[in-house]
Amino acid sequence: MPDIFYFAAVSDTGARNEPVERIMNEIRKSKARFVLYVGDLVRYRNPSHFQWMAEEIDEKLGKNAVICRARQS
């Protein structure tokens, strides 16, 4: 029997505190092994916004959370 894993898919939080906290709390209570963010992780393309979101995810889900950061050209 193949291994089963769970993940959470999230989008359009736009870096607003309340939804991010609520979503991360629900994910933490679930069996999800990772989070797939599919859009609008932050409101503006500013490195400080991405850094803030990475810190929020680390705080809520632990330092083992995997973050992929896009490079600005």
Buried (B, 14 or more C-beta within 10 A) or exposed (E): EEEEEEEBEBEEBBBEEEEBBEBBEEBEEEEBEEBEBEEEBBEEEEEEBBEBBBEBBEEBBEEEBEBEEEEEE
